[in-house]
Structure formats: structure tokens, C-alpha cells
Amino acid sequence: MSATTTLATLFGCDPRTYRPHALHAHDRVYAETNCYMDVLIELLHARGDEPLAVLGFLARMDFEGDQWTFFKPPPEDLDALFGVDIHEMQPYRPLPEQIEEQLCAGRTIIVELDAWYLPDTASSSYRNEHVKTSVAIEAIDRAGERLRYFHNRSLHELAGADYRGAFAIDPPPTETTLPPYVELVRFDAGPRLAENDLRVAARALLRRHVQRRPLRNPFAAFGERLAADLPALVDGDPATYHAYAFATGRMAGAAFELFAAHLEWMFGASAAAAVEPLREIVAGCTTLSLKLARRRPFDVGPALAALADAWERAFVAVDALA
């Protein structure tokens, strides 16, 4: 923090000039993935790291009974590739004070805030519904009540009433208000790999994750559950559908689109045999979400059989690569 400004900043990024990573380009099928993964992509990108390198863990995506894995990179992978350490932090002081102190020390935090106060969600939650979401802090101006934060696809800024609301300054917290979940992000945990060393290390991680992929085809398990859930979804309200779609088809589609990008980064054109069926999964998940949105009965069998077949073909090719 300089003597001429009260803005404490991590990398000096400005929302007006910031350019997001290509993983958040408008031509992506799922330009937004999940709140945690999106902020990590941009946080690494803003630092000058390549987030594509850490996506090998997506080989382990699974259907977990009533939803697909809410995916986020394992902390040990971030440590091994980038020397980044993320661990829980105790918010025992006013959060803006802690944020400023950590930014000045070359660290940042990831914190769950209420999307009601996040202007970048203007088309969904902003001033419309209270939804928790993860953001990574790039800068804070406590005196001027400004906050710059990575969220969804880019870097954004909030101020004034949004700042006071996000940090529970106005309105103040009540006795039943729980403190937000906060993680400290350190960038000095170990070596920061680049170029060939990064690819070698990422390939070793990919190999380990591929060996730990689900024992049973996850789309087969999803198909059984979807067939059982469909009557309630057809009779339910739109909010129930949207929650279900995000936790199932959208989560799977976003994950496998990222996994395809990881394989292309790692192996280039040699990954085509794996990337093609992964893209079939992405398209199939999108189509499935549209069918569910109509809230009409349909036979889930053919769609899920095609997705299960694409998953099998993808991992035959991944095994040959890894």
C-alpha cells in the first residue's frame, strides 16, 4: 500500500483493464464452472501461472449419490505445481482489517460472501436473493469502502452500501449470524514451476488421478438416480430444477470441458482421441439440462447411455496418454 492511496492490492490488477483467462472466454460452453474453481483460475492467471496445469484431478469426477463432485483442486496439487498453500483462516477480527494485513504481506484470502451484495451477479443474485459464493480478494480500500475481487469469470469491484453489506457492517450481524468461511492463500509454500518442469509435474499428477478415477462409470450411476428423481422434478417448481441442474448435469459438463482443455494443454493434438468423447459429454450434459428445463417426462436411458459410452471411450484414450 503506497503513501498516496489507501488501496492495498495483491497484484495491482484493475477491473477496467483486466483480461480473464481463456478458460473464461465467451465461446466456452460453460464459461462459468463453480464459484471456487472460477476464482482459482483467475487468481492463478493474475499471478502469471497457468491454471490449465492443475486440472488433472478432474479425472476423478464422480456421481456421489445425489450430485456430481463439487470440484476444486486438491491443495497438494496447488502446492506441488505453484508453491501455493491454501488453508482455513480464523476470522476473529473485523474481516476488512485481516484482508488488508494479508494483502500487504503478499497473501490473499478466499471468503464466502453473500451474492446479494456482488454487482457482477446483476443478472441473477444481486439485490435479488441471498446466496453464499466464494470470492478471492485482489484489493481493498478500507477508508474508501472499496473491494476488488475475483468472482465467476473476471475481476470486479464493489463499494459503498455493497461493501458495508458484504462485510456485515450495515446491517450489523445478529447473535445468530455465523462468521464466513475464510481461507488464507499463501504464495511462498514452495517452488513455482514453469514451462517443461510444470508439464512434467502436471503429467505425474494426472497419472495419479487417472488411476483413482471412479471404479464404476459415474454416468451409469447418475442415470439410475435421474430416472428416480425425474417425476419429482417434473412436478416441482423452477427453483428445484435449477438447483438440481447445477448440482448434476451442469457440474459434470463444466468439469469435463475443463478436463478436455487440460489434456489439450498437456498433449496437444495427440489428445484428440480423448478430447472428442469428452466434448460429447459436454454437449450431452447441455442437452440434458435443456430437456430437464422443459419439466416433461422423457426416457433418460438413451441420453445417459450415450454419456456413459463417451466416458468409457474418453478414459481408454486417457489411459493411453497418461
Order of alpha helices (4+ residues) and beta strands (2+ residues): beta-alpha-alpha-beta-alpha-beta-beta-beta-beta-alpha-beta-alpha-alpha-alpha-alpha-alpha-alpha
